Amino acid sequence: MTYYKKKETVQALQMTEHWAEYQDDAPAWLRAAWHKPPGSPGAVHINGRCLFAATLAGLSLVDIGDWLVFTGTNIGVVGDEEFNKTYEAMES
């Protein structure tokens, strides 16, 4: 049997070398994630120079070029290649 991935609308932000600059101009979902206790579901926190996200699969290191994907309730970390295979921008 063949299956396809259900379409869902997500919000996403790609991490760059200047990710710390997002803190003041970040989307509301990311600002909320920064204020959650580290390790709690959907939390994003900084440990030294590293950025971590608490995903459904556990704590994930967010590398430069990775995407933080917000589904409305959860945050995921997706590599750039996988992101481009899975998602496409919506027309606004």
TORLODO-311998 format. One line per 8 residues: number of its first residue (from 1); for each residue y, x, z of N, C-alpha, C, O, CB. Coordinates in steps of 0.2 Angstrom, whole numbers. Atoms other than C-alpha are relative to their C-alpha. Last residue first. Glycine has a CB too. Example, Ala and Ser with C-alpha at 12.3 -4.5 7.8 and 13.67 -1.06 7.14 Angstrom:
# residues 2
2> -6 -4 -1 -5 68 36 5 -4 3 11 -1 4 2 2 -7 | -6 4 0 -22 62 39 6 4 0 5 9 3 0 -5 6
//
This chain:
# residues 92
92> -4 4 -5 174 3 4 5 -4 -3 9 -8 0 4 5 4 | -7 0 3 160 9 -7 4 -4 5 2 -9 8 0 -4 -7 | -1 7 2 145 14 4 7 0 -3 11 4 -1 0 -5 6 | -6 3 -3 140 32 5 1 -7 -3 -1 -9 -9 6 4 -2 | -5 -1 5 122 36 1 6 -4 3 6 -8 7 -2 -3 -7 | -6 5 0 108 39 14 5 2 -6 5 7 -9 4 2 6 | 1 6 -4 90 46 14 6 -5 -1 5 -11 -1 -1 1 7 | 5 4 3 90 60 2 -1 -7 2 -3 -12 -1 -7 4 1
84> -2 2 7 107 66 6 -5 -3 -3 -4 -7 -8 2 7 -3 | -5 5 0 103 65 25 2 -2 -7 2 -8 -9 6 3 3 | 3 6 -1 87 75 22 5 -6 0 3 -11 -2 -4 0 7 | 4 2 6 96 89 14 -3 -7 1 -3 -11 -4 -6 5 -1 | -4 2 6 110 89 27 -4 -2 -6 -3 -7 -9 4 6 -2 | -2 -6 4 98 89 42 4 -2 -6 3 -8 -9 -6 5 -2 | 3 0 7 98 73 52 3 6 -3 9 7 -4 1 -6 -4 | -2 -6 3 102 71 71 -4 1 -7 -10 1 -6 -1 6 5
76> 5 -5 2 100 54 78 3 6 -3 9 6 -5 -4 -4 -6 | -2 -6 4 111 43 89 -6 4 -2 -11 5 1 5 4 4 | 3 -7 -1 106 26 95 3 5 -4 6 3 -9 -8 0 -2 | 3 0 -6 113 8 97 -2 8 2 -2 10 8 -5 -5 2 | -3 6 -3 124 5 82 -2 0 7 1 -3 12 -2 -7 -3 | 3 6 2 114 16 71 3 -6 3 1 -12 1 -7 0 0 | 0 5 -5 124 32 74 -2 -7 -4 1 -9 -8 7 -1 2 | 0 7 3 120 47 63 -1 -5 6 -5 -5 10 -7 -1 -5
68> 1 5 -5 125 64 68 0 -7 -3 5 -8 -6 6 1 6 | -3 6 -1 123 75 53 -1 -4 6 -7 -4 8 -1 -5 -6 | 4 6 -2 118 93 52 5 -6 1 11 -5 2 -4 1 7 | 2 3 6 129 106 43 -5 -6 1 -5 -10 -3 -4 5 -4 | -5 1 5 131 117 58 -3 -3 -6 -8 0 -9 4 7 -1 | -2 -6 3 117 114 70 6 -2 -5 7 -7 -7 -6 3 -4 | -4 1 6 115 100 82 2 6 -3 7 9 0 5 -6 1 | -5 -5 1 101 104 95 3 -2 -7 0 -3 -12 -2 7 0
60> 0 -4 6 91 89 99 6 4 -1 11 2 1 0 -5 -6 | -6 -4 1 86 82 116 -1 4 -7 -5 7 -8 1 4 6 | -2 -5 -5 72 69 114 6 3 -1 10 1 -5 -6 5 1 | 5 -5 0 64 59 100 1 5 6 -3 10 6 0 3 -7 | 6 3 -2 75 44 103 -6 4 1 -11 3 5 -2 -6 -4 | 2 5 4 90 55 103 -6 -3 2 -9 -2 8 -2 4 -7 | 6 3 -3 100 64 116 -2 -5 -5 1 -11 -5 1 -3 7 | 0 7 0 112 75 106 -7 -3 3 -12 0 1 1 -3 -7
52> 6 4 -1 116 93 109 1 -7 0 6 -10 2 -4 2 7 | 0 7 -1 130 104 104 -7 -3 0 -11 -1 -5 5 -3 -6 | 5 4 3 129 123 107 2 -8 1 4 -10 6 -7 1 2 | -3 1 7 144 135 111 -5 -5 -4 -4 -5 -10 0 7 -3 | -3 -7 3 141 134 130 3 -1 -7 8 -5 -7 -6 5 -1 | 2 -4 -5 132 117 133 1 7 -3 -2 10 -8 -8 -1 1 | 0 -7 2 141 104 124 -3 4 6 -1 2 11 8 1 -1 | -4 -5 -4 136 86 125 0 7 -2 -4 9 -6 -3 -1 7
44> -1 -6 4 131 70 115 4 5 5 9 3 8 4 -1 -7 | -5 -5 -2 123 56 124 1 6 -5 -4 8 -8 -1 2 7 | -6 0 4 114 42 115 6 4 2 11 4 -1 2 -7 0 | 0 2 7 101 40 128 6 -1 -4 11 -4 -1 -4 -7 0 | 1 7 0 105 50 144 0 -2 -8 3 1 -12 6 -4 4 | 7 1 0 102 69 142 -1 -8 0 -7 -10 -1 -3 3 6 | 5 -4 4 120 73 147 -7 -2 1 -10 -3 6 1 8 2 | 3 -6 -4 129 59 156 -5 4 -5 -9 1 -9 -4 -3 6
36> 7 2 -3 138 48 143 -2 6 4 -1 12 2 -5 -3 -5 | -2 2 -7 157 52 140 -7 -2 3 -6 -4 9 5 -5 0 | -2 -6 -4 153 62 124 1 -2 7 0 3 11 6 3 -3 | 6 -4 -1 143 47 117 2 6 4 -2 9 8 -3 2 -7 | 4 3 -5 158 36 119 -6 4 2 -8 5 8 -2 -7 -2 | -4 -1 -6 169 48 109 -4 -3 6 -4 0 11 7 -3 0 | 1 -6 -2 156 48 96 3 2 6 1 5 11 2 5 -6 | 7 0 -2 155 29 94 -2 7 3 -6 8 7 -5 -1 -6
28> 1 3 -7 174 28 94 -7 1 2 -8 3 8 2 -7 0 | 2 7 0 175 40 79 -1 -2 7 -3 1 11 -5 -2 -5 | 7 3 2 182 57 83 0 -7 0 4 -11 3 -5 3 6 | 0 5 6 200 62 82 -7 -2 -2 -8 -4 -8 4 4 -6 | -6 4 0 203 71 99 0 -5 -5 3 -10 -4 6 5 0 | -1 3 -7 185 78 101 6 -5 0 5 -10 3 0 5 5 | 1 7 1 183 82 82 1 -4 7 2 -10 7 -7 -2 -2 | -6 3 2 191 99 84 -1 -8 0 4 -12 0 3 2 -6
20> -4 1 -6 176 105 93 6 -4 -1 9 -7 3 1 7 4 | 2 7 -3 166 102 77 4 -1 7 5 -7 8 -7 0 2 | -6 3 -3 176 116 68 -2 -6 4 3 -10 5 6 0 -4 | -2 -5 -5 161 125 62 5 -1 4 6 2 9 1 7 -4 | -3 -6 3 156 109 54 1 5 5 0 4 11 6 -2 -4 | -2 -5 -4 145 94 60 2 6 -4 -1 8 -9 -5 2 5 | 3 -7 1 144 80 48 3 5 4 9 6 5 0 2 -7 | -5 -6 -1 148 63 55 -3 6 -1 -8 8 3 5 0 6
12> 2 -7 -1 139 47 52 5 5 0 11 3 -3 -5 2 -6 | -6 -4 1 140 28 53 -2 7 1 -7 8 5 5 -2 6 | -1 -5 -6 125 18 49 7 3 -1 10 3 -6 -6 5 0 | -7 -3 1 121 3 38 1 4 6 -1 2 12 5 -6 0 | -3 1 -5 102 -1 36 7 4 -1 8 9 -4 -3 3 7 | -7 -2 0 91 -2 22 4 -2 6 2 -7 9 4 -4 -6 | -5 5 -1 73 -3 26 7 2 0 9 7 3 -1 -5 6 | -4 0 -6 63 12 20 5 -6 0 9 -7 -5 4 7 1
4> -7 -3 1 51 8 7 3 -1 7 2 -5 11 3 -4 -6 | -5 2 -4 32 5 8 7 3 -2 7 8 -5 -2 1 8 | -7 -4 1 18 6 -4 5 -3 5 5 -9 5 2 0 -7 | -6 4 0 0 0 0 6 4 0 6 10 3 0 -5 6
//
